[in-house]
Amino acid sequence: MRLKKLVPLKKKARAAAKTMADYDSRFNKIDQDLALLKAEITVLKWMLGFLVAGMVSLLFKAFTA
């Protein structure tokens, strides 16, 4: 009698563990995507910095000559 009561609990526990593992993998994917976005933003910041420096140097050259 006791074993029959434990079987559904065991199935529920397995289902809960599988669900938690799915959430964990989903969060890991989100973390990877955020790291990729952070790297891309860093590259864009450097590109913008070089553009601004170039424009400032051209403006400086145009108004000092």
Secondary structure as a PSIPRED ss2 file (coil, helix, strand):
# PSIPRED VFORMAT (PSIPRED V4.0)

   1 M C   1.000  0.000  0.000
   2 R H   0.000  1.000  0.000
   3 L H   0.000  1.000  0.000
   4 K H   0.000  1.000  0.000
   5 K H   0.000  1.000  0.000
   6 L H   0.000  1.000  0.000
   7 V H   0.000  1.000  0.000
   8 P H   0.000  1.000  0.000
   9 L H   0.000  1.000  0.000
  10 K H   0.000  1.000  0.000
  11 K H   0.000  1.000  0.000
  12 K H   0.000  1.000  0.000
  13 A H   0.000  1.000  0.000
  14 R H   0.000  1.000  0.000
  15 A H   0.000  1.000  0.000
  16 A H   0.000  1.000  0.000
  17 A H   0.000  1.000  0.000
  18 K H   0.000  1.000  0.000
  19 T H   0.000  1.000  0.000
  20 M H   0.000  1.000  0.000
  21 A H   0.000  1.000  0.000
  22 D H   0.000  1.000  0.000
  23 Y H   0.000  1.000  0.000
  24 D H   0.000  1.000  0.000
  25 S H   0.000  1.000  0.000
  26 R H   0.000  1.000  0.000
  27 F H   0.000  1.000  0.000
  28 N H   0.000  1.000  0.000
  29 K H   0.000  1.000  0.000
  30 I H   0.000  1.000  0.000
  31 D H   0.000  1.000  0.000
  32 Q H   0.000  1.000  0.000
  33 D H   0.000  1.000  0.000
  34 L H   0.000  1.000  0.000
  35 A H   0.000  1.000  0.000
  36 L H   0.000  1.000  0.000
  37 L H   0.000  1.000  0.000
  38 K H   0.000  1.000  0.000
  39 A H   0.000  1.000  0.000
  40 E H   0.000  1.000  0.000
  41 I H   0.000  1.000  0.000
  42 T H   0.000  1.000  0.000
  43 V H   0.000  1.000  0.000
  44 L H   0.000  1.000  0.000
  45 K H   0.000  1.000  0.000
  46 W H   0.000  1.000  0.000
  47 M H   0.000  1.000  0.000
  48 L H   0.000  1.000  0.000
  49 G H   0.000  1.000  0.000
  50 F H   0.000  1.000  0.000
  51 L H   0.000  1.000  0.000
  52 V H   0.000  1.000  0.000
  53 A H   0.000  1.000  0.000
  54 G H   0.000  1.000  0.000
  55 M H   0.000  1.000  0.000
  56 V H   0.000  1.000  0.000
  57 S H   0.000  1.000  0.000
  58 L H   0.000  1.000  0.000
  59 L H   0.000  1.000  0.000
  60 F H   0.000  1.000  0.000
  61 K H   0.000  1.000  0.000
  62 A H   0.000  1.000  0.000
  63 F H   0.000  1.000  0.000
  64 T H   0.000  1.000  0.000
  65 A C   1.000  0.000  0.000
